């Protein structure tokens, strides 16, 4: 099987600090860091090395009692010595002075501390080297503007912008300056993502800046693919329902399209619970949020947002076709009928269709029927004399349906069903009302002729022979003899 259904995902981890985050002493914070699998290979290579800072969400989550796996690093000055010390596979991104390095199976993002300037609203920033404190001030929210050195005399100390630790303790999301959403409107979607994931409140002044940015059309100053990337990250959250609810609470879903947004929370959760392990929750969540859009509008929106063709087609199929599939699954009474209804639909569409009503049929398909495979293939039919062509495919489909319904449990049963279906598909079309094979038709005609010949003495004087029953396909010779007899009877003089 491809994997059983996930009957509900674990909810995202939320901090329960009761309004208090007590920063641990440096030695204790370093001990917490060393306990992280992703930090061990890093710390081993940084002993007596250049000063390197762990920054952003990893520090935030560590202080909240979490165990982050994604570690972002910042270095003041040239990062080349750090990259040489770490070794591993390095991918550099020159525009922003960042690199990605893979060490010991873990991947780290490494950036040079920088300041940013936005030439105009929504533009990508121009960057210049800067001290760490200035790098922290350019970030999106105060709770992400916290850092700690990983080596050196200050290792384990906290460095943050003013108010960051207080906002973290109060579970509050606050931007660092009033132009934040104007400079980079993708931060609006990021705010919704953190709001949904962490359960933090949006600070009132920050919420007012969201409303002002939307009123000024801030999202229109950013390219579609940049917005699409942030929307994909939001949909990929551990709890995409919470993420889309946060998007709606801030009015960001309607800013993307007036009909976009999650309106049926229960439907979304039922669909996600049906989705198997190889399904893509992000695409399913996007499809549920897009159900009210007309197909042409949804296609245009997804293309504007830069979705890849495969992602776009899955979302379109699930959002636009799930109701039809649900109706067909509701009528399916046999496994083969379920398979015919599903056809080539993606698992995301099947999960959404099941959530709309026929949950049992959808689960049967997702949990097992879709994994049923034949023991035979086209080569077996070719070896048995079946010619290449459409009959080959029809024969294999017939065998699979028989197997799904329990009528072909063994390989030889599959082959027998397939060969019979191939013969039926290749046989010439029989006359209307008669479906017997040519040999059987000939035998039937001979038998009828013999019966009539045996009854001829009794029928010789009968002037009105009875007509054959409707649908009787007597041989042409017999029909001709019957017609001649009736004509002769009509022509003979009547007695008395």
N, C-alpha and C positions, 0 to 999 in steps of 0.2 A: 504494500500500500504506500501511497505517497505521503501518508501522515494523517493522523486522526484530526478531528475538528478541535479547535481551541474553544472550549465552552466558556468564553470570557477570559480576558487577559487580567493579569495582576494590575491593580491601580498604580499610578505613579507614586513614588515615595515622596511623602511630604514631611517637612520639618514639623516637629511638635515641641517648640522651645518655650512656649508660653511667654512670648515677648522678650526672651533673654537669650543672647548668644554671648557666652563668655569666652573671649579669645584665650586659647590655651597658652601656657608658657612655651617659649621657642623649642625647648627640648622635647616637650610633649607633642608639639605640632610635627616636629621631625620624625618622631616615633610613629605618628599616624601616617605620615607620608611613606615611611619605609614599609608599612604594612600593605601598601597598595601594590599589586602585582606589576602595574605599569611603571611604578616609580623605582623599583629595585634596580633594573639595569641602568637607569638614568643616574641614580645617586652613586652607584659604583664607579661610574666613569667621570664624575664631577669632583671627586676628592682632590683638593688642592688645585682646582682648575679656576677658570674665569668666573666671575660672579654671574649667576644665572637666576632668573626669577620665574617662579610658577605664578601664572596670572589668571584672572577671570573666573569662569564658572567652576574650575576645579577647586580653587581656594574657597569659593562660596559654598560649594557642596560639602567640602571637607569640614568647614566650620558648622554646617548644619547636621553633621553626623553621617554624611553619605560617604560612599566609596567611589569617587570618580574614576573613569577609565580613560577619558580623553584629557591629555595634559598639554596645555599651551605654555610655551616658554618665551621669555623676552630677555634679550641681552643688550646692555648698553655698549654701543660701539660696534665694531666689525664682528659679525657672528662666525667668520671663517675659522678662528681657533676652536670655537665650540664644536663646529661641525667636524673638524679634523679629530678632535678628542672623542667624539661620539662614534665616529666611523659609520658603518652601515650604508644603506642606500639613500642618496640625497636627491631631492627634486627641488630646484630653485625657481622662485617666481620673482623675477627682477623688478617688476613695476613697483611692488610694495616692499621690497627687501625682505621677503619671507621665504622660508624653506620648509620642506617636509622631509623628515628623516625617519627611517625604519631601523630599529635596533632591537635585537632579541625578540622579534615578532611583534613589537609594539611600535606604533607610529606617533611621532610628535611633531607639532607645528612650532616652528621657531621663527621669531620675528626680531628685527632690530627695533629698539625703542624709538618712537617717532612722533612727530606732530603732524597734523593734517590740515589742509586748507581746501575748501570746496569752491571752485571757480564760479559755480552757479548752482542753484537748488537742484538736487537730484544727480549732480555730476559725480563721477568717481573722484576721490580726493587726490590732491598733490601732496606728496609726503616728503619730509625732511627728518634727518636724525635729530633726536632730542633725548633728554634725561628721562628716567623712568617716571618721575612724578608727572611730567607733561604727557607722557604716553597714557597714563591712567586717566588724565582729564579728557582725553579725546574719546573715551569709550561710551557705550550706549547708556548704561544704567549704573547707578552708584554701587549696587550690590555686585556688579561685575568689575568694579574698579578697585580690586584688592589684589595684592601680590605678596609673595614671601620669597626671600633668597633661599636657594637650595644648597649653597656652599659658602664658605667664608665665615668671618666672624659674626655676621648678622643672620646666619642661617636660622630659619624658623621664626624670625620676627615678622610682624605684619606691617605692610606699607599700604596705605589706602588714601582715597580722596576724602575730604571732610564729609562727615555724615554717613559714610558707607556702612560702618559697623552698626550705627544706630538704625539705619534703614533695614539692615539685615535682621537685627533683633526685633524690629517692629513688623517684619514680613511685608515690606513696602517696596514698590518699584517706582523709581524716580529718575528722570533724565538729569544730565549734568548741566545743561544750559538750555535756554529757551529756543535756540535755533536748531536743536538736535533733529527734530523730525523734518525740518525744512532742508537742512544739509543732506540728510540721508533718510528719505521716506521709507526705506526698507526696515528701518527701526520700528515702524508702526507694526509690521507683521511680527517682528521679533518680540515686541512687547506682548502681543497676544500669545505668542508661544510660551514665554516665561510665566505669564499670568495663568495660563492653563496648566502648565507643568508644576509650578511651585505653589500655586494657590495664593500667591502674594497679592495684596491689594494694590491697585494703581493709585498713587498719590494724587490728590485732587488737582493740584496745579498741572501735573503731567497729563491727567485726563483732559483738562481744558486745552492743553496744547495739542492733544490728539484731535479734538473736535475742530480746532482752528485749522490744523493742517489739512483735514479732510474737506473742510469748507473751501479752502484755497486750492483744492485739486492737487495736493502734493503727490499722490500716487501717479498722476499723469506726467510728472517730471522724470520718472524713472523708466528705463527700458522694460518691456514686457518680460524678457528672460530673467532679469534680476528679480522682479516680483515673483515670477514663477519659481525661481530657486528657493526663495523664502517660503512660498506657499507649500512647496514639496517638503521642506524641513518641518513646517508646522504639521502637515498631514502625517509625517513619519514619527510623531511623538508617541511615546508608549501608550498614552491614552488620547487618541486622536479626537474622540468625542469632546473631551474637556478642552482641547485646543480649539476646535471649531466653535464651541460655545463661547470661549473667550473672544474669538474673532468676531462673532456676532454681537457680543456685549459691547464691544468698542465700535461697532458699525463698520468694520473693515470689510466684511463679506459683501455687503451691499455696495461698497465703494468699488469693488472689483466688477460686480455686475448686479443690477437691481434684483435679479431672481436667484442669485447665488447665496447659499447659506444653509446651515443645518436647522431644519424645522421639526424633525421627528427624531428625538433622541432615542426613544425605545426601538424604532426601526433600525437605527444605526448600530445600537448595541446588539440587537438580535443578529444582524448581518455579520458583524465582526465575530460574534460567538460561533457562527457556522463556518467561518472562513478557515480552511485547513492551513497547516503549517507552511505549505509552499505558496500560499496566497500572499497578496500584497495589501496589507491593511491600509496603507496610505492611499492607494488608488481606489479602494472600496470606499473609504471615507470621503474622498473627493467626489466619487460618483453619487453617493447619497446626498451630499451637499448641492450637487448640480442637477438633481432630478427635475426641478421646475423649469430648467432652460430648454428651449426648443433645440433639436439636434444641430441645426445649422448655427445657432448662436453659440452653443457649447463648443462646437468644433472651432469656430472663429476665436473664442476666448482662449481655448487651450493652445491654439497656434500662436496667438499673440503672446501668451505666457511662456512660449518656448518649450512646450512639452514634446518629448520624443514621440515619434509615430506610434511605437508600440504602447507607450503609456496612454497616449491620446485615444487610441482605438479601444483599449480596455475600458477606460472611463466612459467613452461614448456607448459602448455595448452595454455596460452595466446600468448606466443612467437612463438610456433610451429604450432598452429592450427587456428589462427585468420584469415588467408587468406582463408582457406577452408570454414570456417564459413561465411566469408564475401560473398563469391561466392554463397553460398546457400541462405543467406538472401536476396541477390539481386534478386533471382528468386522467392522468396516467395510472393504469391499474397493474401493469407488469413492468419488470425491470427493463425489458426491451423498449417499452413505450417511454420510460424515463430517459433512456439513452437517445432515442429518436428526438425527443423534445429538446434535450440539451444540445445535441449536435456538437459543434465546435465552440460553444460559448465558453468564455474564460471563467475560472472558478469564482472570481469576484462577482460576476453576473449571476451565477448559480446561487451564491450565498445571499445576495440581495433578493433574488426571486424567492428563495426559501423563507426569508424574513417577512416577505409580503403575504405569506399564508401557507404554502405547501412545504412546511419545514421538514417533515419526515421524508418526502421524496427527494428534496435537495440534499439532505443529510445522507440518504442511501447512496446517492451518486457520489458525493464528495468523500464519503468514508469508505467506499469499497467498489461500487459498480464501475467507476471510471478506471479502475486498475485491472479489470478483467481483460485478459489477453487470450487470443486463440493459440492453440498448439500447432496449427497449420498456417501456411501462408501461400502466396501466389505460386511459388515454385512447386508445391505439392499438387495444385490444380493443373498446372501446365504439364507436370509429369503424368497426370491421370488423363491427359488428352483434351483438357479445356483450352480453347483458343484464346489468345490474348484479345482484350477488348472489354467493353462495358460489362459483359456477362461475368468476367472474373471478379470485378469489384462487387457486383450484386451477390455473387455466390459467397464471398467472404463476409459480407454484411449479414446475410441470412444465417450463416454459421454462428456469427457472434451473437445475434439475437437469440438463437436457439440456446447457446451456452448461457447467456444472461438469464434466460427463463428456466434453466435447469433441464432442457431437452437434449442437450449434447454434453454430457459430463465427461466423456472420454474423447481422445483425439480421433479415433475412428468414427465416432458419432459426428464430430465436427466435419470430417471429410465427407461422410455420407450426405449430410444436409447440404454442404456446399456443392457437391456434384449434382444432386437433385435440382438445386436452384439453378445451376449452370445449364442443365439440360432444358429446364423450363424456359430459361431466358433465351436459349438458342433455338428452340422449336419454332417452326413456321406457324403463323397465326391460323387457327382452325376456323371453319365456317361459323357464322353467328349462331349462337345457341348450342354449339357442340364443341367441347373442349377435350375430347378423347384423343389419344395419340393415334397416328395413322393406322398402326397395326391393329389397335383395339377397334377402330371404326370399321376396318375391313371385316374383322371377326363378327362384329355385331350385324353388319349388313348380310353376311352369309347366313347367319342364324335366322334372321327374319325371312330371308328368301326360302329357306328350307321349311319353315313353319307355314308360310303361305302355300307352298307347293303341296304340303301334306293336307291342307284344308281345302284344296281346289274342288274335289268332288262335291262337297256339301255346298260350295258357294257358286257352282256353275250356273244355276238358274236365278241367282239373286240379281235383281236389276239395279240395286242401289247399294253397292259395297260401302261400308262405313269408312269415313275419313280417318287417316292416322291421327293419333293424338298430337296436339300442338307441341312443336319442339322436336318431334321424331325426325331423325335425320336419316331416313332410309336411303339405301344406295340408289343412284340414278336409274339403273336398270329396273329395279323393283318399282320405283315410282312410275316409270313409263308403262310397265305392265298393268298396274292398277288403273291408270288413266285409260288404256286401251279397253280394258274390261268394262269400265263404266260407259264408254262410248258405244261399245257393242250392245250393251244392255238397253241403252236408250234407243238404238236403231232397230232392235228386234220388234215384230208385231205383237201387240198385246193379245192374250187369249180371252175369249168370251166377251 
